[in-house]
Amino acid sequence: MGDESLLRMRHAEVVFLAGYLKQLVEWDAKACVRIQQRGAVAGFFGAPPTGCISFIAVPLSSAGEEVDWIHDRTVSAGRMRDVLGDVTVAPRGFAGRQLMVPEPVSGPLELLELPPMSGWELTAEAPAADALPGIAAAVADFKSRVDPSLGVDEAAAQRVANEIWSRKGWADVPMRILQTAKLLGFLSNEEAVIRAATLPRWDRLATGAGQVFSKHESANLSLSLTVLR
């Protein structure tokens, strides 16, 4: 099978992966990512403190084995980011990097059950710009209702957060998904097409940069206010 502990990718993909991991670690220093490698693609699943699962797919520089096997490992997001090192300077010549995947860890419960790969029903597609006004309105609502001058305590602010981010936004996608996608930079290109899809127990937002999922029952999760401000 080759050495599944090594990932070889171009510098552009290393930079993109570094940005994704950096955001996860900023939210939670103990964040983990579940890496699933199939052939020439590595998928990185994260569990932001928003009741969602985030996903990016990174093409690898060498195809490795064909698609009859999947290597699956959960590692520390911080340690994986450290492996990438300084990404501000592109290497000379061939831009490929060979990266050693850190030792596996147990990982959070949120990453034990990953979203299904197939069976999704497409419900809407539009430019990313169509989703941004609703996100901005939700953020403004949250900030106005937890203004420190109003004397709102943390428990009350948490209830406001849960209520706002459980609402439906663009194309009936839960606001927690839309806000997570925005914070991860998945909606940065306002002209890029985004797609909403559902399954009986899941919602999904797919963008050119990555995807965000949530289970329907996640509306009852307690969200971290740090990612909502």
C-alpha positions, 0 to 999 in steps of 0.5 A: 500500500505504500507508507500511509503515514506520509502525505505528499502535496503541493505548496498551494494545498499545504497553505490551504490546509494550514489555514483550515487547521489554524482556525480549528486550533484557534477555536479549540487548542485540543482540536482534532482532525480525522484524515481519510485518504483514498488514492490521490485525495486526503479528506480532513474532517474537523469538529468546530465548536458550533455543532457542525462537522467541517470537511476539506478535500486536499489533492495529493501529488502522487496517486499512491494506491488505487481506491480499493482501500481507505486509510483512516486516522484521527490526529491532533490538529495542532500537531498536524499544523506544526508538521506543515511548518512555515508556509509563507515561503514557497519552496523552489523548484518542484512545489511538492512537500512530503508530510509525516502524519502525527501519531493517532489520538482518540479524537472527539465523539463528534468525529466518530460518525461521519456524514454519508458519502452518497444519497444527498438530495440537492435542495438549492444552489446559488452564488455565495453572496446570496447567503451572506446577508442572512449571516450578517443579520444573525450576527448583528442580532446576536451582538445586539442581544448580548450587548454588555451594557444590557447586563446579559450574563453568560448563561443568558447569552448562551441561550440567545446563541443557541436560539439564533444559530438554530434558525434556518438561513439561506435555502433552509440551511441551519444558521450554524452551518452558514456561520461556520462556513463563513468563519472557515473562509468557505464563503470568501468568493462571493461569486462561487456557487454553493449548494444545499443538500439534505438527508433524513438526519443531516444537512449539508452546505457544499462550497468550492473550498469545503463542506459543512454538515450538521445533524438535525438533532444538533440544534440542542447542542450548547455552542461556544460563544467564542466563535459567534462573536 
